[in-house]
Amino acid sequence: MLRNITVGLDGSPESLAAVDWAAREAQLRDMPLRLVHALQRQPRGNAPLPGAPAPSPLNDPRRDRVDRLSRETAARLAQRHPGLRVSAGQSEERPVTALLAASGDADLLVLGSRGLSGVTGFLAGSVALSVVARTDLPVVLVRAGEVAENVHRTGDVVLGLDLENSDDSVIGFAFHAASRRGANVRVVHGYKPPTSSHGYGDAFDIEPSAEVGARVRRGLADVLRPWRSKFPGVEVDEQALVGTPGSHLVDASRDAALVVIGRRNRRTPFGNHIGPVTHLVLHHVAAPVAVVPHD
């Protein structure tokens, strides 16, 4: 099968926003788009009553609704994106299993994300978080509430760069994304200043802090130098900022086209984890987020 961009579709506003984003990305990459719908619901922790029959997927009344949703979505995409190759598929599996299986021949997986909204807030979603933690494929999460006319933001591609764990796949994803969009790359690196040796009350020593800042900026320049050469048409803004990287990325996302972050593959007996920075970014950023796994 042709390499494609795969997007999860369930009819929710989140998934429809993800479909719109994925369709434009597919056109930018000149790749087909694949819509995937899982017929089984993700379990919520409530077991069925003893003796209650499990619904058969063959007799599931949702199947007709799924077929109609897929047809209507494909027709809408054909009108908005002439020439886009769209296919749709259904899976008898639960969403996480279905998405992981369907993305086996994909270059990119796109999902809807609820992010945080209002006072109490909502989690990014157990399905999205589980897929991000388990896949070896880059995943883009598109915020809830985005609609077709504003889901394709203009602005920089923001790259969260960890100098201690930088990886070419993450950096390359950001530069390729910026090049396709005619956008700049804004590189954000957060670091901690040295603690004070002059007693309580001083935040940090000015001279050692300046030395640390200069060293961090040199490190950024060294890592990005080959990418500047490879993408001469992409302007790069390097920002070495004191503080936690997650908070700086949230701030930078407000006027960004896309935020790109890495996720180290750390397999443990308890499963994969996305890490605290990735977790914070996925819950709070205002722009689509690309999570790129790496070793």
C-alpha positions as CSV (number, residue, x, y, z in Angstrom):
1,M,0.0,0.0,0.0
2,L,1.1,3.6,-0.7
3,R,2.6,5.5,2.1
4,N,0.0,7.8,3.5
5,I,-1.2,10.1,6.2
6,T,-3.6,8.4,8.6
7,V,-6.1,10.3,10.7
8,G,-8.6,9.0,13.3
9,L,-12.2,9.9,12.6
10,D,-15.1,9.4,15.0
11,G,-17.4,12.4,14.2
12,S,-16.3,14.5,17.2
13,P,-15.2,18.1,16.7
14,E,-11.7,17.1,17.7
15,S,-11.5,14.4,15.0
16,L,-13.0,16.7,12.3
17,A,-10.4,19.3,13.1
18,A,-7.7,16.7,12.8
19,V,-9.1,15.6,9.4
20,D,-8.9,19.1,8.1
21,W,-5.4,19.5,9.3
22,A,-4.3,16.1,7.9
23,A,-5.9,16.9,4.5
24,R,-3.8,20.0,4.0
25,E,-0.7,18.2,5.3
26,A,-1.4,15.4,2.8
27,Q,-1.5,17.9,0.0
28,L,1.7,19.6,1.1
29,R,3.4,16.2,1.0
30,D,1.6,15.0,-2.1
31,M,0.4,11.9,-0.2
32,P,-2.9,10.1,0.1
33,L,-5.1,10.5,3.2
34,R,-6.6,7.6,5.0
35,L,-9.5,7.9,7.4
36,V,-9.8,5.3,10.1
37,H,-12.8,4.6,12.4
38,A,-12.8,2.1,15.2
39,L,-16.2,0.4,15.7
40,Q,-15.5,-0.7,19.2
41,R,-15.6,1.8,22.0
42,Q,-12.6,2.4,24.2
43,P,-13.5,0.8,27.7
44,R,-14.1,3.3,30.4
45,G,-13.6,1.0,33.3
46,N,-17.2,-0.1,33.7
47,A,-17.7,-3.9,33.1
48,P,-20.9,-5.1,31.5
49,L,-23.5,-6.8,33.7
50,P,-22.9,-10.5,34.2
51,G,-24.7,-12.5,31.5
52,A,-25.3,-9.4,29.3
53,P,-24.6,-10.2,25.6
54,A,-21.8,-8.3,23.9
55,P,-23.0,-6.4,20.9
56,S,-21.9,-8.0,17.6
57,P,-20.0,-5.7,15.3
58,L,-22.0,-7.2,12.4
59,N,-25.3,-6.0,14.0
60,D,-24.0,-2.7,15.4
61,P,-26.3,0.1,14.3
62,R,-23.4,2.4,14.4
63,R,-21.9,0.8,11.3
64,D,-24.4,2.7,9.1
65,R,-23.6,5.9,10.8
66,V,-19.9,5.3,10.4
67,D,-20.4,4.6,6.7
68,R,-22.3,7.8,6.3
69,L,-19.8,9.8,8.2
70,S,-16.9,8.4,6.1
71,R,-18.7,9.2,2.9
72,E,-19.7,12.7,3.9
73,T,-16.2,13.5,5.2
74,A,-14.6,12.2,2.0
75,A,-17.0,14.3,-0.1
76,R,-16.3,17.4,1.9
77,L,-12.6,16.9,1.5
78,A,-13.0,16.4,-2.2
79,Q,-14.6,19.8,-2.4
80,R,-12.1,21.6,-0.3
81,H,-9.0,19.9,-1.5
82,P,-9.4,19.0,-5.2
83,G,-7.1,16.2,-6.3
84,L,-6.6,14.8,-2.8
85,R,-6.7,11.0,-2.7
86,V,-8.9,9.9,0.2
87,S,-9.7,6.4,1.4
88,A,-11.7,5.3,4.4
89,G,-11.5,2.2,6.5
90,Q,-13.2,0.6,9.5
91,S,-11.7,-1.6,12.2
92,E,-13.4,-4.0,14.5
93,E,-10.8,-3.2,17.2
94,R,-10.8,-0.6,19.9
95,P,-9.5,2.9,19.0
96,V,-5.9,2.5,20.3
97,T,-5.4,-0.9,18.7
98,A,-7.1,0.2,15.5
99,L,-5.0,3.4,15.1
100,L,-1.7,1.6,15.8
101,A,-2.5,-1.1,13.3
102,A,-3.7,1.3,10.6
103,S,-0.7,3.5,10.9
104,G,1.7,0.7,9.9
105,D,2.1,2.0,6.4
106,A,1.7,5.7,7.3
107,D,4.3,8.5,7.4
108,L,2.3,10.4,9.9
109,L,-0.7,9.8,12.3
110,V,-3.1,12.7,13.1
111,L,-5.5,12.7,16.0
112,G,-7.9,15.1,17.7
113,S,-7.0,16.3,21.1
114,R,-9.2,18.0,23.7
115,G,-6.4,19.9,25.4
116,L,-7.5,22.0,28.3
117,S,-10.7,24.1,28.2
118,G,-12.5,26.2,30.7
119,V,-11.9,26.2,34.5
120,T,-11.9,22.5,35.2
121,G,-10.3,21.4,32.0
122,F,-10.2,18.2,30.0
123,L,-7.4,15.7,29.6
124,A,-6.0,15.3,26.1
125,G,-7.8,12.0,25.9
126,S,-6.8,8.5,26.9
127,V,-6.8,7.3,23.3
128,A,-4.5,10.1,22.1
129,L,-2.1,9.7,25.0
130,S,-2.0,6.0,24.7
131,V,-1.2,6.1,21.0
132,V,1.5,8.8,21.4
133,A,3.1,6.7,24.1
134,R,3.1,3.4,22.1
135,T,3.7,4.3,18.5
136,D,7.1,4.7,16.7
137,L,5.5,7.1,14.2
138,P,5.3,10.9,14.5
139,V,1.8,11.9,15.8
140,V,0.2,15.3,15.4
141,L,-2.5,16.3,17.9
142,V,-5.0,19.0,16.8
143,R,-6.8,20.9,19.4
144,A,-10.5,20.7,20.0
145,G,-12.6,23.6,18.7
146,E,-10.4,24.2,15.7
147,V,-12.4,24.6,12.5
148,A,-11.5,24.4,8.9
149,E,-10.9,28.1,8.4
150,N,-8.4,28.5,11.4
151,V,-7.0,25.0,11.9
152,H,-4.3,25.9,9.4
153,R,-2.5,28.5,11.4
154,T,0.2,30.8,10.0
155,G,3.2,31.5,12.1
156,D,6.5,29.9,13.0
157,V,7.1,26.2,13.5
158,V,8.2,26.0,17.1
159,L,10.8,23.4,17.9
160,G,11.4,22.3,21.5
161,L,15.0,21.3,21.6
162,D,16.7,19.4,24.4
163,L,20.4,19.8,23.9
164,E,21.2,16.8,26.1
165,N,18.9,14.6,24.0
166,S,18.7,16.2,20.6
167,D,17.8,13.9,17.7
168,D,18.0,14.5,14.0
169,S,14.5,13.0,13.4
170,V,12.9,15.7,15.6
171,I,14.9,18.6,14.2
172,G,14.4,17.3,10.7
173,F,10.6,17.1,11.2
174,A,10.5,20.7,12.2
175,F,12.6,22.0,9.3
176,H,10.8,20.0,6.7
177,A,7.4,21.3,8.1
178,A,8.7,24.9,8.0
179,S,10.0,24.5,4.5
180,R,6.7,23.1,3.2
181,R,4.8,26.0,4.8
182,G,7.3,28.8,3.9
183,A,7.6,29.4,7.6
184,N,10.4,30.2,10.1
185,V,11.7,27.8,12.7
186,R,11.7,29.1,16.3
187,V,13.9,27.0,18.4
188,V,13.1,27.0,22.2
189,H,15.4,25.6,24.8
190,G,14.8,26.0,28.5
191,Y,17.6,25.7,31.0
192,K,18.3,26.2,34.7
193,P,20.7,28.9,35.8
194,P,23.3,28.1,38.5
195,T,22.2,28.4,42.0
196,S,23.5,31.3,44.2
197,S,26.5,30.8,46.4
198,H,26.0,34.1,48.2
199,G,23.2,33.0,50.5
200,Y,19.5,33.1,50.7
201,G,17.7,35.7,48.7
202,D,19.9,35.8,45.6
203,A,18.2,34.1,42.6
204,F,21.5,33.3,41.0
205,D,25.0,34.7,40.4
206,I,25.0,37.1,37.4
207,E,28.5,36.1,36.1
208,P,28.1,32.3,36.2
209,S,24.6,32.7,34.8
210,A,26.0,34.7,31.8
211,E,28.6,32.0,31.2
212,V,26.0,29.3,31.3
213,G,23.8,31.2,28.9
214,A,26.6,31.8,26.5
215,R,27.5,28.1,26.6
216,V,23.9,27.1,25.9
217,R,23.7,29.5,23.0
218,R,26.9,28.0,21.5
219,G,25.4,24.6,21.9
220,L,22.3,25.6,20.1
221,A,24.3,27.1,17.3
222,D,26.4,24.0,16.9
223,V,23.4,21.6,16.7
224,L,21.5,23.8,14.3
225,R,24.4,24.8,12.0
226,P,24.0,21.8,9.6
227,W,20.3,22.3,9.4
228,R,20.7,26.0,8.5
229,S,22.9,24.8,5.6
230,K,20.5,22.1,4.5
231,F,17.5,24.5,4.6
232,P,18.9,27.9,3.5
233,G,15.5,29.3,2.8
234,V,14.2,28.7,6.3
235,E,15.0,31.5,8.8
236,V,15.9,30.2,12.3
237,D,15.3,32.1,15.6
238,E,17.2,30.4,18.4
239,Q,15.9,31.1,21.9
240,A,17.8,29.9,25.0
241,L,15.5,30.8,27.9
242,V,15.9,30.4,31.6
243,G,13.2,28.2,33.1
244,T,11.3,25.0,32.3
245,P,11.0,24.2,28.6
246,G,7.4,23.2,28.9
247,S,6.2,26.6,30.0
248,H,8.2,28.4,27.3
249,L,6.7,26.1,24.6
250,V,3.2,26.8,25.9
251,D,3.9,30.6,25.6
252,A,5.4,30.2,22.1
253,S,2.5,28.1,20.8
254,R,0.0,31.0,21.0
255,D,1.1,32.4,17.6
256,A,2.7,29.2,16.2
257,A,1.7,27.2,13.1
258,L,2.9,24.0,14.7
259,V,4.8,22.9,17.8
260,V,7.3,20.0,17.4
261,I,8.7,18.1,20.3
262,G,10.5,14.8,20.8
263,R,9.6,11.8,22.9
264,R,12.3,9.3,23.9
265,N,11.4,5.7,23.5
266,R,11.7,4.5,27.1
267,R,10.1,1.1,27.3
268,T,9.5,-0.2,30.8
269,P,7.6,-3.2,32.2
270,F,4.8,-0.8,32.8
271,G,4.6,0.5,29.2
272,N,5.9,3.5,27.4
273,H,5.7,7.0,28.9
274,I,5.5,10.4,27.2
275,G,7.5,12.4,29.8
276,P,6.6,15.5,31.8
277,V,7.4,18.1,29.2
278,T,5.4,16.3,26.5
279,H,2.5,15.8,28.9
280,L,2.4,19.5,29.8
281,V,2.6,20.6,26.1
282,L,-0.1,18.2,25.0
283,H,-2.5,19.5,27.6
284,H,-1.8,23.2,27.3
285,V,-0.6,24.4,23.9
286,A,-2.8,26.4,21.6
287,A,-1.5,25.0,18.4
288,P,-1.3,21.6,16.7
289,V,1.5,19.5,18.3
290,A,3.8,17.0,16.5
291,V,5.3,14.4,18.9
292,V,8.3,12.7,17.2
293,P,9.6,9.5,18.9
294,H,13.3,8.8,18.9
295,D,15.8,6.5,20.6
